[in-house]
Amino acid sequence: MTLRPFGRTGLSVTPLCIDTSALGNFPAQYGYEVNDERAAATLRRVFKGPINFIDTSNEYGGGESERRIGRVLKELGGIPPGFVLATKVDPLPGTQDFSGARVRASVAESLQRLGLQQLPVVYLHDPEKISFAEATAPGGAVETLVELRDEGVINHLGVAGGPVDLMHRYLATGVFQTIISHNRYTLVDQSAEPLLDDAAQRGVAFVNAAPYGGGMLVKGPAQVPKYCYQPASNETLDRVRKMQQVCQAMDVPLAAAALQFSLREKRIVSTIVGITEPERVEQTLRLAEWPIPESLWHDLEPLIAPGKSGVL
């Protein structure tokens, strides 16, 4: 895959990034188990390429995602050349502790699990869990991340969250070189549009997560009547059913349209997709390269246009 500049970091990443939250075995959210063997086989396939970008977090699977990645990295002798690994800092599990001290502890845990001395990219994860004032206070989460970067423990800083207005505030600090937005730039919700512009103007790498909205834009509303893991409104279900019909008429999988809707947006540096089986790498690449006539986008436009209206 053609590499793209990762904002001002000096790194280059593929248009696709692999999400490893389900690889940490998170049945409460995903509805299925992923054992050690399956996770390791999937990770080995990912690290063989052609996708060079992988995303995890301190909290995924209670740390199991990082531990599993770390075991495979040990087999490989470290992060493969040219590969970009990103993780995230999270509050102490079961608490609202997102203090500076907790950020240091979260980073230390990630280093230990991954078997690394330095973390290439670290995001402040879901900062909506605390107030902006708390996060940016002296000695708080943001200042501590900057200290860790200046100490050489972290190379590049990012912020990953949901509320668009809040994400604007974090970008305005000038601290972050990359941002992840999830479920807010898809076929049924484009509320991150202003954030795309903001990031582009600042030279911040915009990474789009959850282009499938949690599964509905892969399997359709009959099988997954939820968006962002919440019950979807009848209005949204009807819109997606119509999208599915438009795609079927042109022999295009709904998943291909959902994925390429993100990939074709030039302001998006990389799109995060989750996989839990080795063969999903090839399947995802096929979806990314599926021939889609321009007329399909024209036919989908009135169904995309309502945006977030009626999503939940």
N, C-alpha and C positions, 0 to 999 in steps of 0.2 A: 504494500500500500504506500502511496505517496506521503512522505512525511510533511508535516506542517510546523511552522515555528510556534513554540509554546509561549506565546506572549513575548516578554522581554527577558525570559529566563536564560536564553541561549540553548535551551533544550529543543528537540524536535520530537513530535509524537505523531502517531497514526490517527486517522480520522475516527477510528474505533478504539475504545478503551474497555477493558474487561472489568466488570464489577464482581467482587468476590464475597458479597454479603451472604448469599445463599450457600456458598462453599464453606462457610463457617458453621453450617448446620443450624438453620433457624426455622424449624417447622412451624412455630407459632405464627410467623408472618407468611411463609411460602407454602405451607401445607404439606411438606414432604421432608424426608430425612436425606442427608447427604453424608455417607460414611467416609472414613479416612481414605480408603482405597480409591473411591470414586473421585474425591476431591484432589488427591495427589495426581491421579491420571490426567484429570482436567488441567491442572496447573502445569504439569510437564508439557502437555500439548500447547498450552498458551505460550510458555517460555521458548518453544521452538519457533515461534513466529507464525505469520507475518505481522501480527499486531504487537506493537512494542510498548504498550501502555497498560498498566494494571492498577486498580484502585481498591483499597481496603480501608479499614478503620479499627481503632482500638476496641470499639464495642461490638463489632460484628461477631455473632456467635459467642459472646462473652470472652472474646480474645482468640477464639479458635480459628478464625479466618487468618489472622496474622501467624499463629503457631503453625498452621498447615503450610502457609507460604514459606515460612522460615525453614521448615523441614525440607521442602523441595529446593530452596535456594542453597541449603547446605549440600545437597546431592550435587548441585550444579557448580559449586564452588563460589557462590555469590550471584549477584544480579548480572545477567548476561550483558555483554557490551551493547550499548545503544538502547538498552531497555530503561523505561522510566517507571518507577514504583512510587505510588502516592498512598499515604495513610492519613489518618485524622486523629485529633485529640478529642476526648470525650469526658464528660463528668464521671466522677466516681460512681460505679453502678449502684443503682437504688437510691441515689441522693441527687441533690441539686448543686453539689459542690463542683463548680467550674472555676475555681480560684486559680491564681497563678501557681500555687503549690501543686494543685491537682494537674495542671497542664504539664508541669515538669514530671510528675509521676506518670502521667499518660505516655509521654514521650519515652521515658525510661522503660516502661513496659513494652512499648512497641519495638524499641531497639533490641530488647532481650528476646522477644518472641521471634522477630525477623532474623536475628543473628547478625545484626549490622552495627557498625560503629557510627554511622551517619545516615540520616533520613533524607532522601532526595527532595521530596515534596510533602509538606504537612499542612492539612487544612484545619481550621477552627470549625468544628462540626456542629451544625444545628445551634448556632449562637442564640436563637430565639428562646432557648431554655433559660437564659438569664437576660437581664436588661442590658441595653447598649452601654449605659453608664457604668454598670458593674464590670462589663467586659473590658472597657477602655480606661478604667480607673488605674491610678498608679499601682503597680504590683499585680494588676489583673491579668486576665488571659492573654490579651493582645500584647501587652508590654512583655510578658514572659516569653511569648513566641518570638518576639523580636530579639530578646536577649539570647535565646537558644540559637537563633540564626546567627547572631553576631559571635557566638561562642563556637560556631562551626558544627553544631550538633544537627542542625537543619539547614538545607541548602536554599529552599524556596518556600514561601508561605502562601497559603490560599485560605479562602473562606467558603464553606459549603452549607447552604441553608435553603429555607423555603420562602419566607415572606419577602416579596420583591422590594418593598420600601425599606425594609431593614438591610437588605443586601446592598442597596444604594449607599446607605450610611457607612457600611464597612468599606466599600470601595473608595469612598471619599477620604478615608484615613490615609490613603496612599501607601499602606503597609503591604497590601496583598498583590501578588503577581498573577494569581489565577483564582477563578471562582467557579463553583459548581452550583447549578440550579437544577432542581428535579421536578418532574411532572408539570412544568410550567412552559414548556415549548414542545407541544405535541399537536397531532391533528385535531384535538378537541380543546386545547387550552394553550393560548399563546401569550399569557399574561407576563411572561418574562421579556417580551419584546423591548420595553424601555431599558431593561438591564443589559440586553445585548448591545444596544447603542452605547450605553454608559461604559461598558467594558471595552468596547472597540475604541472609543475615543481616548481611553486611558492606557491603551496598550496592554490590557489585562486579558489573559487567555480565558475564554469562556468555554466551559465544559458542560454539556447538556446530558443530564441523567434521566433515566426512566422514559425513553421515547415511546415505550409501549403502554405507559400509564399504569403499570403494575400487571399487565397481561391482557387486558381487554382488547388492545390494538394488535394482539397476536392471534388470539383464539376467537375473538369476537364476543359480543355481549351475551350470547346464549350460554357460553361456557364460563365467562368471567364477567358477571354483571356488576363489576366494581371498577372504580377509578381511584388510583392512589390508595388502594387497599380499603376504600370506603364504598358503601353502596352508592351506585351511580343513579342519577335522576332518570325518570322516564324519557325526558327530553334528550339527555345524552345517549341513552341506550338506543333511541330511535335514530339519532344522527349517525351513530357508529354502524347500525344495521344498514343504513343507506350507503355509507362509505364502503361497507363490505360488498354490497351489491354492485356498486360502480366498479370496484376493483375486480370482482369476479367476471364482470362483463368483458374486461380487457385482459383476463388471464394473468392478473397481478395479485400476489398474496397481499392481504391487508397488512401483514407484518413488514413486507418490503416497502410499501408506501409509507408506513409509519416511521420506519428507520430512515428511509431516504428523505423524508420531510425534514429531518434534522441534518442529515449529511449534506444536503444541497444548500443549506444556509451558510454562506461564506463567513459570517461572524462567529460561527461555532467552530472552535478548533478541534474538538473531539467529542464523540457521543458515547456515553457509558451504557453498555449492555451486559446483562447478567447471563452467565452460562454455568451449568453444573455437570456437563458431560463433555468428554473430548470432542465428540462429533459435532457439538454445537458451534465449534469454531468455524468449520467448513459451512455449516448451515447459515451462520450469521454472515459470512463472506458472500454466500450466494444471494442472500437477501439484499446485501449492500450493492451488489452488482446486477441485480435483476433489471432487465430492460423495461423501462417505464416510459410510455409515449407522453409527450408534452400534453396531449389532449386529456390524459387522466387528471393531471393537476388542474386543468381548466374545469373539468367536471366535478372535481372535489372541492373547488374553491368556495361555492356557496355553503357547503357543509362544514368547511373549516372556519368560515367567516364569523360565526357567532362567538368563537373563542371560548372564554371561560363561562359565558352565560349558560346557566343550567347544568354545569358540570356535576355539582354535588347536590 
